[in-house]
Amino acid sequence: MPRLALYALAVCALAIAAAVVSFARGSWLGIVWILLLGVSSNIAWYYVRKAKNDKAAEQGRVTG
């Protein structure tokens, strides 16, 4: 898994924890953490898909 995808997953985990703590304290700031979670998860999936496509293209060039 690419390093940037791992960093984005770490941000996802931290954003989940921050959202839970915010909502548990009665703060509506948790909504911001949920939005950050969505953005970071999309970034993680982007880099995972990009690595998979790059690998497939590399194998396609070698065999083709």
Backbone torsions as a table, in degrees:
resi	resn	phi	psi	omega
1	MET	NA	136.0	-179.1
2	PRO	-62.3	150.2	-177.5
3	ARG	-61.5	-40.7	-179.9
4	LEU	-65.6	-32.4	176.1
5	ALA	-67.4	-38.8	177.6
6	LEU	-65.0	-40.8	176.8
7	TYR	-62.4	-41.3	179.6
8	ALA	-66.0	-36.6	176.7
9	LEU	-67.4	-34.6	175.8
10	ALA	-64.5	-40.3	177.0
11	VAL	-64.2	-36.9	176.7
12	CYS	-59.6	-48.0	-178.3
13	ALA	-62.8	-42.3	179.0
14	LEU	-67.0	-36.7	179.3
15	ALA	-67.5	-37.3	176.6
16	ILE	-62.4	-46.9	-179.9
17	ALA	-61.5	-43.0	-179.7
18	ALA	-65.7	-38.7	178.8
19	ALA	-65.7	-42.4	179.4
20	VAL	-62.6	-44.8	179.7
21	VAL	-63.9	-42.9	-179.6
22	SER	-62.2	-46.3	-179.9
23	PHE	-68.9	-33.7	178.5
24	ALA	-65.8	-31.3	178.1
25	ARG	-84.7	-2.4	178.5
26	GLY	85.2	17.4	-179.1
27	SER	-96.2	140.1	176.8
28	TRP	-84.2	2.1	177.1
29	LEU	-65.4	-17.5	178.0
30	GLY	-59.2	-25.4	178.5
31	ILE	-62.5	-38.5	177.9
32	VAL	-63.4	-40.7	179.3
33	TRP	-66.2	-35.7	177.1
34	ILE	-65.4	-40.1	177.4
35	LEU	-64.8	-40.4	177.1
36	LEU	-64.3	-36.6	176.4
37	LEU	-60.2	-44.4	179.4
38	GLY	-62.6	-43.2	-179.7
39	VAL	-66.2	-45.7	-177.1
40	SER	-68.8	-33.0	177.4
41	SER	-68.8	-37.4	176.2
42	ASN	-64.6	-38.6	177.6
43	ILE	-63.7	-43.1	179.7
44	ALA	-60.9	-47.8	-180.0
45	TRP	-64.1	-35.0	178.0
46	TYR	-60.5	-48.2	-177.4
47	TYR	-70.9	-31.5	175.5
48	VAL	-66.9	-46.4	178.7
49	ARG	-64.5	-39.4	179.6
50	LYS	-62.4	-43.4	178.8
51	ALA	-64.0	-40.3	179.5
52	LYS	-65.4	-42.9	179.4
53	ASN	-67.9	-38.2	177.8
54	ASP	-64.1	-40.1	178.7
55	LYS	-65.3	-42.6	179.2
56	ALA	-65.5	-38.7	178.5
57	ALA	-67.9	-37.2	178.2
58	GLU	-64.5	-42.7	179.1
59	GLN	-69.7	-33.3	178.4
60	GLY	-66.3	-37.0	178.6
61	ARG	-71.5	-35.4	-178.4
62	VAL	-69.7	-43.3	-178.1
63	THR	-84.8	-22.1	-175.4
64	GLY	-96.9	NA	NA
